[in-house]
Amino acid sequence: MPHKRFSDVIGRLAATIESRRGGDTSASYTAQLLSDLDRAAKKLGEEAVETVIAAAQGDREALTAESADLIYHWLVVLAAAGVSLDEVAERLEMREGTSGLAEKAARKG
């Protein structure tokens, strides 16, 4: 299966994030973010910008590192908002086989 390593890592990371829910916010950065969706969302935005900058600059090493940060913070935001990876997967599956342009046009209507 292509990208199995990636999906395995994401699954483990999501489980680790969930295990930090309700944890000691003085000892866990993840617990801090999970307890403050606004802060977590802002951090996700910051990481997204850093990822874009790394890509635009053609900095492969920075893009790899920033992508990891982005994915971690995305998973934290999902968890903090109560959105499961299965819900995201379901939405992606609904879009499979649909042109990106057609899908965007359908959302506007």
C-alpha positions, 0 to 999 in steps of 0.5 A: 500500500502506498504511503502506509508509513505515513498513514501509520505515523499519522494514526500514532500521532493522532492517538498520542494527541488524544492521549494528552486531552485533559492532561497537565497543561504545565507539562504538555504543549499538546494539552495546552493547545487542546484546551484552547482551540483559538490558540491551536488554530492560530498556531496552525495558521502560523505553520501553514504560512511557514510551510508556504514560505519554505515551498516558495523558496524551494527549500526542501529541508525546511518544507519537510520540517514545516510540513511535519509541524503543519500536520501536527498542528492540524491534527491538534486543531481537529482533536480540539474541535472534535473532528475525527480523521474518519470524518475528514476521510469521509469528506475526501472519499466523497470528492474522489473522482470529482474534478477539483474545479467541479467540486469547487463550483458545487460548493459555491452553489 
